[in-house]
Structures are given as structure tokens and as C-alpha cells.
């Protein structure tokens, strides 16, 4: 199994709206992609900003490519992302999940 990670920041006042936007765009698209095995969204307040870390689980890199296309190491963005994001990763990282404990 593969874990795909991405990080972005919003202004504190935009954080709840951005999370709702994520649910309507990227998270919905993750779940609709064959081979997706779930997603976790983490939040961390950093001063007057909020950092989001997204961990998506995939059965293989081929499944990741079904979502991300031919350049799976590039982040996938949506039309209104620029409205919310103050800082973000343009690239994503992939990790092989070796162990998952209860």
C-alpha cells in the first residue's frame, strides 16, 4: 500500500471553509478513484494560519496515477485553491506503508 502526502496552509479565518472545499473537490475525487483506500486530513494551528496535512492511502502507484495522472509526484489542484492557500507543496511525497498497527 502507498501513502501520498501533501501539505498546505490557509489563513485561520479560512480554515473551515477550506476544509469544506477540500471535501467537495480532492477528497471526493480520492474516494471516487479505484484503488483509493482512504484519506486522513490533519490540522495544526500555527499562529494566524492553519496547516493541513493530507494522507491518502492507495493500493498501488498505479492507483495513484489513476488519480494524479502521468506525473504522480505533482500535486493536484482545483480552481479555488489559490483563493484559500497561503503556502502549499507543489509536489507530493509517496511512502510505502510497511506496517500498520491497531
Backbone atoms as SQL, in Angstrom:
CREATE TABLE atoms (id INTEGER PRIMARY KEY, chain TEXT, resi INTEGER, resn TEXT, atom TEXT, x REAL, y REAL, z REAL);
INSERT INTO atoms VALUES
  (1, 'A', 1, 'UNK', 'N', 0.846, -1.170, 0.000),
  (2, 'A', 1, 'UNK', 'CA', 0.000, 0.000, 0.000),
  (3, 'A', 1, 'UNK', 'C', 0.891, 1.232, 0.000),
  (4, 'A', 2, 'UNK', 'N', 0.413, 2.292, -0.660),
  (5, 'A', 2, 'UNK', 'CA', 1.144, 3.547, -0.759),
  (6, 'A', 2, 'UNK', 'C', 0.417, 4.634, 0.029),
  (7, 'A', 3, 'UNK', 'N', 1.213, 5.532, 0.616),
  (8, 'A', 3, 'UNK', 'CA', 0.677, 6.701, 1.298),
  (9, 'A', 3, 'UNK', 'C', 1.170, 7.929, 0.538),
  (10, 'A', 4, 'UNK', 'N', 0.255, 8.776, 0.146),
  (11, 'A', 4, 'UNK', 'CA', 0.565, 10.017, -0.578),
  (12, 'A', 4, 'UNK', 'C', 0.353, 11.170, 0.389),
  (13, 'A', 5, 'UNK', 'N', 1.352, 12.048, 0.538),
  (14, 'A', 5, 'UNK', 'CA', 1.236, 13.155, 1.484),
  (15, 'A', 5, 'UNK', 'C', 1.289, 14.494, 0.759),
  (16, 'A', 6, 'UNK', 'N', 0.526, 15.448, 1.271),
  (17, 'A', 6, 'UNK', 'CA', 0.517, 16.816, 0.752),
  (18, 'A', 6, 'UNK', 'C', 0.258, 17.759, 1.909),
  (19, 'A', 7, 'UNK', 'N', 0.861, 18.957, 1.845),
  (20, 'A', 7, 'UNK', 'CA', 0.722, 19.945, 2.903),
  (21, 'A', 7, 'UNK', 'C', 0.387, 21.306, 2.312),
  (22, 'A', 8, 'UNK', 'N', -0.540, 22.011, 2.982),
  (23, 'A', 8, 'UNK', 'CA', -0.884, 23.377, 2.579),
  (24, 'A', 8, 'UNK', 'C', -1.336, 24.174, 3.780),
  (25, 'A', 9, 'UNK', 'N', -1.270, 25.510, 3.649),
  (26, 'A', 9, 'UNK', 'CA', -1.685, 26.412, 4.737),
  (27, 'A', 9, 'UNK', 'C', -2.739, 27.393, 4.252),
  (28, 'A', 10, 'UNK', 'N', -3.620, 27.746, 5.179),
  (29, 'A', 10, 'UNK', 'CA', -4.625, 28.777, 4.930),
  (30, 'A', 10, 'UNK', 'C', -4.564, 29.796, 6.061),
  (31, 'A', 11, 'UNK', 'N', -5.234, 30.917, 5.852),
  (32, 'A', 11, 'UNK', 'CA', -5.433, 31.865, 6.942),
  (33, 'A', 11, 'UNK', 'C', -6.388, 31.214, 7.951),
  (34, 'A', 12, 'UNK', 'N', -6.233, 31.538, 9.205),
  (35, 'A', 12, 'UNK', 'CA', -7.063, 30.965, 10.262),
  (36, 'A', 12, 'UNK', 'C', -8.553, 31.129, 9.951),
  (37, 'A', 13, 'UNK', 'N', -8.931, 32.310, 9.484),
  (38, 'A', 13, 'UNK', 'CA', -10.350, 32.575, 9.222),
  (39, 'A', 13, 'UNK', 'C', -10.890, 31.798, 8.015),
  (40, 'A', 14, 'UNK', 'N', -10.014, 31.242, 7.183),
  (41, 'A', 14, 'UNK', 'CA', -10.448, 30.483, 6.008),
  (42, 'A', 14, 'UNK', 'C', -10.431, 28.968, 6.221),
  (43, 'A', 15, 'UNK', 'N', -9.926, 28.516, 7.356),
  (44, 'A', 15, 'UNK', 'CA', -9.665, 27.086, 7.553),
  (45, 'A', 15, 'UNK', 'C', -10.922, 26.226, 7.423),
  (46, 'A', 16, 'UNK', 'N', -12.009, 26.594, 8.060),
  (47, 'A', 16, 'UNK', 'CA', -13.224, 25.777, 7.997),
  (48, 'A', 16, 'UNK', 'C', -13.804, 25.748, 6.582),
  (49, 'A', 17, 'UNK', 'N', -13.753, 26.885, 5.899),
  (50, 'A', 17, 'UNK', 'CA', -14.250, 26.946, 4.523),
  (51, 'A', 17, 'UNK', 'C', -13.368, 26.094, 3.605),
  (52, 'A', 18, 'UNK', 'N', -12.065, 26.133, 3.841),
  (53, 'A', 18, 'UNK', 'CA', -11.162, 25.336, 3.020),
  (54, 'A', 18, 'UNK', 'C', -11.411, 23.843, 3.224),
  (55, 'A', 19, 'UNK', 'N', -11.628, 23.430, 4.457),
  (56, 'A', 19, 'UNK', 'CA', -11.916, 22.022, 4.707),
  (57, 'A', 19, 'UNK', 'C', -13.181, 21.593, 3.965),
  (58, 'A', 20, 'UNK', 'N', -14.208, 22.410, 3.989),
  (59, 'A', 20, 'UNK', 'CA', -15.438, 22.091, 3.253),
  (60, 'A', 20, 'UNK', 'C', -15.151, 22.018, 1.753),
  (61, 'A', 21, 'UNK', 'N', -14.337, 22.921, 1.252),
  (62, 'A', 21, 'UNK', 'CA', -13.953, 22.922, -0.161),
  (63, 'A', 21, 'UNK', 'C', -13.169, 21.654, -0.508),
  (64, 'A', 22, 'UNK', 'N', -12.244, 21.261, 0.372),
  (65, 'A', 22, 'UNK', 'CA', -11.491, 20.012, 0.167),
  (66, 'A', 22, 'UNK', 'C', -12.426, 18.815, 0.046),
  (67, 'A', 23, 'UNK', 'N', -13.437, 18.783, 0.894),
  (68, 'A', 23, 'UNK', 'CA', -14.362, 17.655, 0.884),
  (69, 'A', 23, 'UNK', 'C', -15.132, 17.588, -0.427),
  (70, 'A', 24, 'UNK', 'N', -15.395, 18.738, -1.032),
  (71, 'A', 24, 'UNK', 'CA', -16.150, 18.776, -2.284),
  (72, 'A', 24, 'UNK', 'C', -15.281, 18.522, -3.512),
  (73, 'A', 25, 'UNK', 'N', -13.969, 18.698, -3.378),
  (74, 'A', 25, 'UNK', 'CA', -13.076, 18.575, -4.540),
  (75, 'A', 25, 'UNK', 'C', -12.173, 17.352, -4.383),
  (76, 'A', 26, 'UNK', 'N', -10.989, 17.553, -3.874),
  (77, 'A', 26, 'UNK', 'CA', -9.981, 16.497, -3.819),
  (78, 'A', 26, 'UNK', 'C', -10.398, 15.263, -3.051),
  (79, 'A', 27, 'UNK', 'N', -10.988, 15.442, -1.874),
  (80, 'A', 27, 'UNK', 'CA', -11.357, 14.266, -1.076),
  (81, 'A', 27, 'UNK', 'C', -12.443, 13.457, -1.766),
  (82, 'A', 28, 'UNK', 'N', -13.379, 14.123, -2.402),
  (83, 'A', 28, 'UNK', 'CA', -14.423, 13.419, -3.166),
  (84, 'A', 28, 'UNK', 'C', -13.795, 12.661, -4.337),
  (85, 'A', 29, 'UNK', 'N', -12.834, 13.308, -4.995),
  (86, 'A', 29, 'UNK', 'CA', -12.176, 12.663, -6.131),
  (87, 'A', 29, 'UNK', 'C', -11.309, 11.482, -5.689),
  (88, 'A', 30, 'UNK', 'N', -10.647, 11.606, -4.527),
  (89, 'A', 30, 'UNK', 'CA', -9.902, 10.457, -3.981),
  (90, 'A', 30, 'UNK', 'C', -10.824, 9.258, -3.863),
  (91, 'A', 31, 'UNK', 'N', -11.937, 9.463, -3.154),
  (92, 'A', 31, 'UNK', 'CA', -12.849, 8.351, -2.857),
  (93, 'A', 31, 'UNK', 'C', -13.442, 7.741, -4.123),
  (94, 'A', 32, 'UNK', 'N', -13.579, 8.525, -5.176),
  (95, 'A', 32, 'UNK', 'CA', -14.163, 8.026, -6.426),
  (96, 'A', 32, 'UNK', 'C', -13.143, 7.295, -7.297),
  (97, 'A', 33, 'UNK', 'N', -11.880, 7.355, -6.939),
  (98, 'A', 33, 'UNK', 'CA', -10.834, 6.738, -7.756),
  (99, 'A', 33, 'UNK', 'C', -10.617, 5.290, -7.345),
  (100, 'A', 34, 'UNK', 'N', -10.726, 4.355, -8.279),
  (101, 'A', 34, 'UNK', 'CA', -10.453, 2.955, -7.947),
  (102, 'A', 34, 'UNK', 'C', -9.045, 2.795, -7.366),
  (103, 'A', 35, 'UNK', 'N', -8.953, 2.040, -6.291),
  (104, 'A', 35, 'UNK', 'CA', -7.672, 1.819, -5.645),
  (105, 'A', 35, 'UNK', 'C', -7.410, 2.723, -4.459),
  (106, 'A', 36, 'UNK', 'N', -8.285, 3.724, -4.241),
  (107, 'A', 36, 'UNK', 'CA', -8.124, 4.558, -3.042),
  (108, 'A', 36, 'UNK', 'C', -8.605, 3.768, -1.838),
  (109, 'A', 37, 'UNK', 'N', -7.829, 3.795, -0.762),
  (110, 'A', 37, 'UNK', 'CA', -8.152, 3.045, 0.449),
  (111, 'A', 37, 'UNK', 'C', -8.411, 3.943, 1.645),
  (112, 'A', 38, 'UNK', 'N', -8.632, 5.230, 1.378),
  (113, 'A', 38, 'UNK', 'CA', -8.988, 6.147, 2.453),
  (114, 'A', 38, 'UNK', 'C', -8.124, 7.397, 2.449),
  (115, 'A', 39, 'UNK', 'N', -8.523, 8.316, 3.284),
  (116, 'A', 39, 'UNK', 'CA', -7.799, 9.583, 3.400),
  (117, 'A', 39, 'UNK', 'C', -7.938, 10.095, 4.825),
  (118, 'A', 40, 'UNK', 'N', -6.891, 10.747, 5.292),
  (119, 'A', 40, 'UNK', 'CA', -6.901, 11.395, 6.604),
  (120, 'A', 40, 'UNK', 'C', -6.485, 12.842, 6.399),
  (121, 'A', 41, 'UNK', 'N', -7.188, 13.755, 7.062),
  (122, 'A', 41, 'UNK', 'CA', -6.864, 15.174, 7.000),
  (123, 'A', 41, 'UNK', 'C', -6.476, 15.607, 8.401),
  (124, 'A', 42, 'UNK', 'N', -5.262, 16.113, 8.536),
  (125, 'A', 42, 'UNK', 'CA', -4.761, 16.581, 9.822),
  (126, 'A', 42, 'UNK', 'C', -4.689, 18.099, 9.792),
  (127, 'A', 43, 'UNK', 'N', -4.946, 18.716, 10.947),
  (128, 'A', 43, 'UNK', 'CA', -4.945, 20.172, 11.062),
  (129, 'A', 43, 'UNK', 'C', -4.051, 20.574, 12.221),
  (130, 'A', 44, 'UNK', 'N', -3.294, 21.669, 11.990),
  (131, 'A', 44, 'UNK', 'CA', -2.430, 22.200, 13.040),
  (132, 'A', 44, 'UNK', 'C', -2.467, 23.715, 12.946),
  (133, 'A', 45, 'UNK', 'N', -2.878, 24.370, 14.045),
  (134, 'A', 45, 'UNK', 'CA', -2.872, 25.826, 14.084),
  (135, 'A', 45, 'UNK', 'C', -1.440, 26.310, 14.287),
  (136, 'A', 46, 'UNK', 'N', -1.037, 27.268, 13.449),
  (137, 'A', 46, 'UNK', 'CA', 0.313, 27.827, 13.508),
  (138, 'A', 46, 'UNK', 'C', 0.162, 29.347, 13.473),
  (139, 'A', 47, 'UNK', 'N', 0.086, 29.962, 14.650),
  (140, 'A', 47, 'UNK', 'CA', -0.130, 31.406, 14.710),
  (141, 'A', 47, 'UNK', 'C', -1.463, 31.769, 14.099),
  (142, 'A', 48, 'UNK', 'N', -1.439, 32.669, 13.103),
  (143, 'A', 48, 'UNK', 'CA', -2.694, 33.093, 12.466),
  (144, 'A', 48, 'UNK', 'C', -2.977, 32.301, 11.183),
  (145, 'A', 49, 'UNK', 'N', -2.311, 31.146, 11.050),
  (146, 'A', 49, 'UNK', 'CA', -2.554, 30.258, 9.922),
  (147, 'A', 49, 'UNK', 'C', -2.885, 28.853, 10.410),
  (148, 'A', 50, 'UNK', 'N', -3.398, 28.052, 9.497),
  (149, 'A', 50, 'UNK', 'CA', -3.705, 26.653, 9.777),
  (150, 'A', 50, 'UNK', 'C', -3.006, 25.810, 8.717),
  (151, 'A', 51, 'UNK', 'N', -2.271, 24.824, 9.183),
  (152, 'A', 51, 'UNK', 'CA', -1.598, 23.899, 8.271),
  (153, 'A', 51, 'UNK', 'C', -2.437, 22.627, 8.169),
  (154, 'A', 52, 'UNK', 'N', -2.656, 22.193, 6.938),
  (155, 'A', 52, 'UNK', 'CA', -3.343, 20.935, 6.675),
  (156, 'A', 52, 'UNK', 'C', -2.334, 19.946, 6.127),
  (157, 'A', 53, 'UNK', 'N', -2.390, 18.737, 6.619),
  (158, 'A', 53, 'UNK', 'CA', -1.575, 17.645, 6.091),
  (159, 'A', 53, 'UNK', 'C', -2.552, 16.551, 5.665),
  (160, 'A', 54, 'UNK', 'N', -2.484, 16.181, 4.413),
  (161, 'A', 54, 'UNK', 'CA', -3.394, 15.169, 3.878),
  (162, 'A', 54, 'UNK', 'C', -2.606, 13.901, 3.600),
  (163, 'A', 55, 'UNK', 'N', -3.103, 12.800, 4.141),
  (164, 'A', 55, 'UNK', 'CA', -2.525, 11.480, 3.925),
  (165, 'A', 55, 'UNK', 'C', -3.574, 10.649, 3.199),
  (166, 'A', 56, 'UNK', 'N', -3.291, 10.281, 1.976),
  (167, 'A', 56, 'UNK', 'CA', -4.228, 9.420, 1.257),
  (168, 'A', 56, 'UNK', 'C', -3.580, 8.060, 1.062),
  (169, 'A', 57, 'UNK', 'N', -4.400, 7.032, 1.158),
  (170, 'A', 57, 'UNK', 'CA', -3.932, 5.642, 1.069),
  (171, 'A', 57, 'UNK', 'C', -4.360, 5.048, -0.266),
  (172, 'A', 58, 'UNK', 'N', -3.416, 4.346, -0.895),
  (173, 'A', 58, 'UNK', 'CA', -3.647, 3.795, -2.232),
  (174, 'A', 58, 'UNK', 'C', -3.130, 2.372, -2.292),
  (175, 'A', 59, 'UNK', 'N', -3.813, 1.522, -3.032),
  (176, 'A', 59, 'UNK', 'CA', -3.385, 0.124, -3.107),
  (177, 'A', 59, 'UNK', 'C', -2.084, -0.038, -3.881),
  (178, 'A', 60, 'UNK', 'N', -1.735, 0.925, -4.760),
  (179, 'A', 60, 'UNK', 'CA', -0.509, 0.829, -5.555),
  (180, 'A', 60, 'UNK', 'C', -0.211, 2.183, -6.186),
  (181, 'A', 61, 'UNK', 'N', 0.984, 2.317, -6.767),
  (182, 'A', 61, 'UNK', 'CA', 1.300, 3.540, -7.513),
  (183, 'A', 61, 'UNK', 'C', 0.446, 3.641, -8.768),
  (184, 'A', 62, 'UNK', 'N', 0.057, 2.535, -9.323),
  (185, 'A', 62, 'UNK', 'CA', -0.852, 2.576, -10.474),
  (186, 'A', 62, 'UNK', 'C', -2.178, 3.227, -10.070),
  (187, 'A', 63, 'UNK', 'N', -2.676, 2.917, -8.887),
  (188, 'A', 63, 'UNK', 'CA', -3.903, 3.550, -8.390),
  (189, 'A', 63, 'UNK', 'C', -3.692, 5.053, -8.201),
  (190, 'A', 64, 'UNK', 'N', -2.528, 5.448, -7.691),
  (191, 'A', 64, 'UNK', 'CA', -2.209, 6.870, -7.545),
  (192, 'A', 64, 'UNK', 'C', -2.275, 7.554, -8.904),
  (193, 'A', 65, 'UNK', 'N', -1.713, 6.922, -9.918),
  (194, 'A', 65, 'UNK', 'CA', -1.719, 7.503, -11.270),
  (195, 'A', 65, 'UNK', 'C', -3.135, 7.661, -11.814),
  (196, 'A', 66, 'UNK', 'N', -4.045, 6.800, -11.410),
  (197, 'A', 66, 'UNK', 'CA', -5.442, 6.948, -11.837),
  (198, 'A', 66, 'UNK', 'C', -6.018, 8.261, -11.317),
  (199, 'A', 67, 'UNK', 'N', -5.555, 8.686, -10.149),
  (200, 'A', 67, 'UNK', 'CA', -5.995, 9.965, -9.584),
  (201, 'A', 67, 'UNK', 'C', -5.160, 11.127, -10.126),
  (202, 'A', 68, 'UNK', 'N', -3.836, 10.999, -10.059),
  (203, 'A', 68, 'UNK', 'CA', -2.932, 12.123, -10.305),
  (204, 'A', 68, 'UNK', 'C', -2.506, 12.276, -11.753),
  (205, 'A', 69, 'UNK', 'N', -2.669, 11.231, -12.553),
  (206, 'A', 69, 'UNK', 'CA', -2.236, 11.309, -13.934),
  (207, 'A', 69, 'UNK', 'C', -0.798, 10.852, -14.122),
  (208, 'A', 70, 'UNK', 'N', -0.192, 11.194, -15.262),
  (209, 'A', 70, 'UNK', 'CA', 1.121, 10.661, -15.604),
  (210, 'A', 70, 'UNK', 'C', 2.282, 11.227, -14.775),
  (211, 'A', 71, 'UNK', 'N', 2.036, 12.301, -14.007),
  (212, 'A', 71, 'UNK', 'CA', 3.080, 12.889, -13.158),
  (213, 'A', 71, 'UNK', 'C', 2.634, 12.795, -11.697),
  (214, 'A', 72, 'UNK', 'N', 2.668, 11.602, -11.117),
  (215, 'A', 72, 'UNK', 'CA', 2.081, 11.403, -9.796),
  (216, 'A', 72, 'UNK', 'C', 2.777, 12.147, -8.658),
  (217, 'A', 73, 'UNK', 'N', 3.995, 12.667, -8.894),
  (218, 'A', 73, 'UNK', 'CA', 4.691, 13.407, -7.843),
  (219, 'A', 73, 'UNK', 'C', 4.299, 14.883, -7.799),
  (220, 'A', 74, 'UNK', 'N', 3.462, 15.306, -8.719),
  (221, 'A', 74, 'UNK', 'CA', 2.965, 16.686, -8.720),
  (222, 'A', 74, 'UNK', 'C', 1.624, 16.725, -7.997),
  (223, 'A', 75, 'UNK', 'N', 1.412, 17.770, -7.226),
  (224, 'A', 75, 'UNK', 'CA', 0.141, 17.938, -6.520),
  (225, 'A', 75, 'UNK', 'C', -0.973, 18.221, -7.527),
  (226, 'A', 76, 'UNK', 'N', -2.175, 17.816, -7.171),
  (227, 'A', 76, 'UNK', 'CA', -3.361, 18.086, -7.984),
  (228, 'A', 76, 'UNK', 'C', -4.076, 19.269, -7.340),
  (229, 'A', 77, 'UNK', 'N', -4.346, 20.297, -8.136),
  (230, 'A', 77, 'UNK', 'CA', -5.010, 21.492, -7.614),
  (231, 'A', 77, 'UNK', 'C', -6.361, 21.691, -8.277),
  (232, 'A', 78, 'UNK', 'N', -7.194, 22.484, -7.624),
  (233, 'A', 78, 'UNK', 'CA', -8.547, 22.767, -8.075),
  (234, 'A', 78, 'UNK', 'C', -8.718, 24.277, -8.225),
  (235, 'A', 79, 'UNK', 'N', -9.733, 24.722, -8.967),
  (236, 'A', 79, 'UNK', 'CA', -9.837, 26.137, -9.348),
  (237, 'A', 79, 'UNK', 'C', -9.765, 27.149, -8.196),
  (238, 'A', 80, 'UNK', 'N', -10.340, 26.872, -7.062),
  (239, 'A', 80, 'UNK', 'CA', -10.376, 27.864, -5.986),
  (240, 'A', 80, 'UNK', 'C', -9.260, 27.694, -4.959),
  (241, 'A', 81, 'UNK', 'N', -8.338, 26.777, -5.172),
  (242, 'A', 81, 'UNK', 'CA', -7.253, 26.573, -4.209),
  (243, 'A', 81, 'UNK', 'C', -6.497, 27.867, -3.925),
  (244, 'A', 82, 'UNK', 'N', -6.198, 28.643, -4.966),
  (245, 'A', 82, 'UNK', 'CA', -5.430, 29.874, -4.776),
  (246, 'A', 82, 'UNK', 'C', -6.152, 30.870, -3.876),
  (247, 'A', 83, 'UNK', 'N', -7.478, 30.818, -3.860),
  (248, 'A', 83, 'UNK', 'CA', -8.270, 31.707, -3.011),
  (249, 'A', 83, 'UNK', 'C', -8.015, 31.425, -1.534),
  (250, 'A', 84, 'UNK', 'N', -7.746, 30.174, -1.194),
  (251, 'A', 84, 'UNK', 'CA', -7.596, 29.762, 0.207),
  (252, 'A', 84, 'UNK', 'C', -6.148, 29.603, 0.658),
  (253, 'A', 85, 'UNK', 'N', -5.282, 29.098, -0.193),
  (254, 'A', 85, 'UNK', 'CA', -3.953, 28.679, 0.238),
  (255, 'A', 85, 'UNK', 'C', -2.965, 29.838, 0.284),
  (256, 'A', 86, 'UNK', 'N', -2.256, 29.956, 1.418),
  (257, 'A', 86, 'UNK', 'CA', -1.197, 30.956, 1.553),
  (258, 'A', 86, 'UNK', 'C', 0.171, 30.341, 1.297),
  (259, 'A', 87, 'UNK', 'N', 0.283, 29.045, 1.464),
  (260, 'A', 87, 'UNK', 'CA', 1.525, 28.302, 1.236),
  (261, 'A', 87, 'UNK', 'C', 1.124, 26.860, 0.982),
  (262, 'A', 88, 'UNK', 'N', 1.845, 26.191, 0.081),
  (263, 'A', 88, 'UNK', 'CA', 1.463, 24.818, -0.240),
  (264, 'A', 88, 'UNK', 'C', 2.602, 24.112, -0.940),
  (265, 'A', 89, 'UNK', 'N', 2.567, 22.795, -0.863),
  (266, 'A', 89, 'UNK', 'CA', 3.520, 21.962, -1.582),
  (267, 'A', 89, 'UNK', 'C', 3.052, 21.797, -3.024),
  (268, 'A', 90, 'UNK', 'N', 3.947, 22.019, -3.952),
  (269, 'A', 90, 'UNK', 'CA', 3.631, 21.769, -5.365),
  (270, 'A', 90, 'UNK', 'C', 3.865, 20.299, -5.717),
  (271, 'A', 91, 'UNK', 'N', 4.710, 19.670, -4.923),
  (272, 'A', 91, 'UNK', 'CA', 4.989, 18.248, -5.094),
  (273, 'A', 91, 'UNK', 'C', 4.431, 17.481, -3.910),
  (274, 'A', 92, 'UNK', 'N', 4.169, 16.227, -4.132),
  (275, 'A', 92, 'UNK', 'CA', 3.704, 15.344, -3.059),
  (276, 'A', 92, 'UNK', 'C', 4.786, 14.304, -2.802),
  (277, 'A', 93, 'UNK', 'N', 4.637, 13.584, -1.715),
  (278, 'A', 93, 'UNK', 'CA', 5.575, 12.517, -1.391),
  (279, 'A', 93, 'UNK', 'C', 4.798, 11.219, -1.275),
  (280, 'A', 94, 'UNK', 'N', 5.426, 10.145, -1.716),
  (281, 'A', 94, 'UNK', 'CA', 4.822, 8.821, -1.631),
  (282, 'A', 94, 'UNK', 'C', 5.690, 7.940, -0.749),
  (283, 'A', 95, 'UNK', 'N', 5.033, 7.208, 0.131),
  (284, 'A', 95, 'UNK', 'CA', 5.708, 6.292, 1.037),
  (285, 'A', 95, 'UNK', 'C', 5.065, 4.928, 0.902),
  (286, 'A', 96, 'UNK', 'N', 5.856, 3.904, 0.986),
  (287, 'A', 96, 'UNK', 'CA', 5.330, 2.551, 1.032),
  (288, 'A', 96, 'UNK', 'C', 4.942, 2.268, 2.477),
  (289, 'A', 97, 'UNK', 'N', 3.716, 1.865, 2.701),
  (290, 'A', 97, 'UNK', 'CA', 3.258, 1.510, 4.041),
  (291, 'A', 97, 'UNK', 'C', 3.752, 0.122, 4.368),
  (292, 'A', 98, 'UNK', 'N', 4.616, 0.033, 5.355),
  (293, 'A', 98, 'UNK', 'CA', 5.225, -1.252, 5.719),
  (294, 'A', 98, 'UNK', 'C', 4.533, -1.919, 6.888),
  (295, 'A', 99, 'UNK', 'N', 3.978, -1.109, 7.783),
  (296, 'A', 99, 'UNK', 'CA', 3.380, -1.664, 8.999),
  (297, 'A', 99, 'UNK', 'C', 2.268, -0.743, 9.447),
  (298, 'A', 100, 'UNK', 'N', 1.144, -1.330, 9.800),
  (299, 'A', 100, 'UNK', 'CA', 0.032, -0.565, 10.351),
  (300, 'A', 100, 'UNK', 'C', -0.439, -1.299, 11.597),
  (301, 'A', 101, 'UNK', 'N', -0.280, -0.667, 12.730),
  (302, 'A', 101, 'UNK', 'CA', -0.651, -1.299, 13.992),
  (303, 'A', 101, 'UNK', 'C', -1.998, -0.760, 14.470),
  (304, 'A', 102, 'UNK', 'N', -2.768, -1.579, 15.172),
  (305, 'A', 102, 'UNK', 'CA', -4.067, -1.103, 15.683),
  (306, 'A', 102, 'UNK', 'C', -3.912, -0.089, 16.802);
